[in-house]
């Protein structure tokens, strides 16, 4: 059997796959593949190992007659046409759980950095502007004892809430489709409507998947309902917030600040005004970027891949309904 990887695999992951008797080909260029290039690469492959934001469209899936499994090195799967994969009985695997703490750490970092304008002050040093002291110039805001609102209180959102509760004594509210009984019991979290989440949150942290229902949820109308001293944090997916609306809300003082590990589009243009705003902190989607977490993601992605190639149920499957089909 053969598989194609959309990036060069680390040696250990490559060895794991090849030791299972699988032939591996890899994309070595420093750019994303076009649909036609991807179709050509996987036309004789049973497996596809996806790293990065390579889009797996319905056209690609329909043209890949031998494909059995698409294994993603990510939790999110909005870059894959899962409906088309399911219709073609192709299992789609992803890597939840193993990156929860690392991603929550980055959300916490962005919240704290934004509240103290840390990125802005660092730039002042680089620009030779650390000079005359003015006691009330460019001050931050205190986040102790404030209210954290979590949009999408799954594993990552829970870790973020736990950090905020333990470190800063924050009150926790959240908006989910279902109740998170663990968060309610251990953190005193309270489930609220989206409107109440917007109105009550001092820090609003996004940890949901990007779906048709969550796309552009945080738009001009949503920002207008938030507190004027609120901080908006997004470590989920950039498409969940409307970026022009976010920029307008910040420029007009509708909300106080923002911390983003995800943007729309990605990569963000260096000339984007959000990058240079004193009350905004932007990172280049590094939520899982620690050695231990990336290794765990690669391991789980390899396990999903090998299970799919061998006709077994994936350990972490996006579309488990394919196993119910006769």
N, C-alpha and C positions, 0 to 999 in steps of 0.2 A: 504493500500500500504506500501511497505518496501523500505528503501534505505540503502546503505552502505557508510560509510565515511572512507577514507584512513588514517585519523588521528582522535584523540579525538577532538570533537567539543567543543568550549567554551560554557559555560552554556547558554548564551543568544541565540546563534545560535541554539543549541539543542532544547531549549524551543520553538523557532519560528517554527521549523519543526514539533516537536511533537504536538504543539497546533493545527496544521493543520490536525491532525489525522494520522500522518505518523509514522510508526515504524522504529526506527533507530538502526542499529548495527554499531560498530566502531572498527577500527584496533588499538590496544593498544600497540603493540610491537614497540620497537625503531629500526626498520629496515623496508625496503621496502618489499612489498609483492612480491612473485613470481607470474608468470602468472597463474599457477595452483591454488595457494592460492586465488588469486583474483577471478578466475572463480568460485571457490567453494563458496566464500563469497557472490557473487552477483547473483547466479543462480536463486534465487527466488525474486530478487529485480527489482523494476521498475526504481529506480534512483540510481545514483552513484555520490557522492560528493568527488571530488579529491582535496586534499591538498598536496603540495610538488611535487616531480618529479616522482610519480608513473606512469609508462608507461602503456598506454591503447592500446594494440596491436590489430591487426585485429583478431588474435586468440581469445582474450578475448571477443571482440565485437561479433564475430560470435557465440560464445558459450553462450551468454547472451540473451536468447530468450525473456525475459520479459522486457528488458531494454528500457525505453522511453527517458531518458535524462541523459547526463553526464554534471555535473556542475563543472567547474574548478575555483579554487580560485587563478587565475593568468590571466594575459593578454595573455601571450604566450600559444600556444597550440601544439607545436612541439612534445610533449610527447604523443599525441593522434593521432591515425590513423583516421583522420577526413573523409577520403574517405570511409573507411569501415563503419564508423558511418552513413554517409549519405546514403550509399547503403542499410543500414538496418533501415532507417528512424528514426534514433536516433538523437535528438537535442543535440548540444554541446554548452554550455554556457561558457562565460569567463567574466573577470572583467576589461575592459578598463576604461580609464578616471579617476577613483577614485584614482589611484596611480601615476598620472603623475607628480605632484609636488614633492612628496617624492622621486621618482626615479631620477628626474632631480637634486634634492639636492645632492644625492649621487654621480652622475656623476660630478657635480660641485666640490664636496669635493675631489674626486679622482684627478681631474685636478689640483686643487690648492695644494693638498698634494704632488702630484708628482712633480710639478714645484718647490717646495721648499724642496724636499726630506724629508718630515716631518716624514714618517714612519721610515726611516733610522736613522734620528737624535734621535728619541725616543728610538730606539734600542741601540744607543750609550750610552744613560743614563743608560739603564738596564744593559749594559755590562761594566759599569764603565769606559767608554771612553770619558767622558766629562772632558777634562783635558787641554792640551796645545792649545792655540789659534793660528791658522794659517789663515790669512785673506782670502786666496783664496782656502782653502780646502773645498771640498764638498758643493760648492755653488749651488744655484738653478738658474732658469731663470725667467725673468720678462714676465708676460703674458698680461700686460696692452696694449690695442690697437692692439693686435694681431688678426689673422684671425681664427675664429672657423669654422670648416667644420663639418656639421652634415650629417651623413649617416642614412637616415630614419627620415625625419622631420615630424613626426606625433605629437600627443599631448605631449609626453615626450620630444621629440627633440625640440619642440617649447619652452617648459618651460626652458630647458637647454639654448637655444639660448637667451631667454629673460634675464636670470640671467647673462650670459656673456656680453650681450650688455649693461645692466644697471649698472653692477658692474665694468666692466673693459673696457667699450667702444670698444668692439670687433666688427670687421667686420664679418658678417654672410654669409656663403655660404652653399649650401646644394645640396645633390643628392637624388632625389625621382623619382618614376615613374610618378607622377603628380605634378603640381605646387601647392605650398602652398601660396595662395594669401594673407592669413592673415599675415604670416611671412614676405612676401615681402612688404606689406603695413605698418605694425607696426614696423618691425625691419630692414627694408631695406635689407632683405635677397635676395640673388641672386642664382638662380638655375644653376648648372654647371654639366658637364659630370663627370663621375667617375674619369677619368684621371685628370681633372682639380681640382677636390676635393683633390685628393692625392697630387698634385703638389703645391697647394696654401695654404693648411691648416697648421697653426702652432699648433693647437690642432684639432684632428679629433675625434669626439665623435659619437659612434655607438648606435643607438636607433631603429634598425629595428627588425622585426620578423625573426626567423630562418626558412627559406624555402629552397627548392632545389636551388633557384636562389641566395640566400645570403650565403649559406654554403661555408666556406673557401674563401670568397671574399678577406679577408685581409690575403694574403699569401706572400711568398717571393717576388713575382713579384710586388705586390701592395706596400709593404714596401719600395722596391727599388726606387719607384717613389716619395716617401715622402721626405720632408725636413730633413736634418740631425739633426736639432734641434726641430723636431716635437714631440709632445706628443700624443700617441694613447690611447683613453679612450673607454672602452666597458662596457656599462650598459644594453646591449640588451640581447644577448645570446652568450655563449662561442663558439658555433659551427660556428659563423660568422668569427672568426679569427682562423688561423692555429697556434696552440700554439708553436710547435717546430720552425716554421718560425719566430714567434714573438721573441722568445728567441734568435735566431740567429741574428735577426736584431738589438736587443739591445746589445748583446755581441760584435757585429762587428761595432757598431756606425752608423748603417744605419739610425736609428731614436734615439731620445734622451731619451725618457722615456715612461712609460705606466701605466695607472690606470685601474684596472679590478675589476668589481663587479661580473663578470661572467667568468668562466673558462671552459676549455675543457680537461679532464672531470671534473665534479663536484661530490663530493667535491674534491678540489685540494689536492694532496699529500703534506704533511708538508715538505718533502725533495725536493720539486720542486725548482729549482734554482731561479725562478722568485721571490719567497717569500723573499729571502735574498739580492736581488739586490738593491743598493742604489737609483736607479732611477725608481723603480717600487713600486706601491702601490696596494695591493690586499685586497679585502674585500670578505667575504663569502656569496655573493648574498643577500645583505640586503637592496636592493633598496626600498622596500615597508615597511621596518621594523620600522614603528612608530605606536603607539597604534591606533590613529585615522584612519590611512589608512588601517591597517589590519582589523579593525572593519567594515569599509566601504566595503572592499572586501568581507568579510564574509556575510554581509547583501545582497550585490548584488548577490553573489553566491547562497544564500538561495532563493532569489527571482527568479533567473533563474531555480533553482531546482523545486520549487513549481509550477511555470508556466508550466514547461514541464510535471510534473506529472498530471496536470489538463488539459492537451491537449491544452494549450494556447501557443502563440508565446513567446519565451524567450525575456526578455528586451534587453539582449546583446547576440546575437547568432552568432557563428562562421560559421554555415552552414545554413543560412536562406532559401536556395534553397529547403530544404525538405518541406517547406510550400507551394511550387508551384506545388508539385506532386499531382496527382489526387488520 
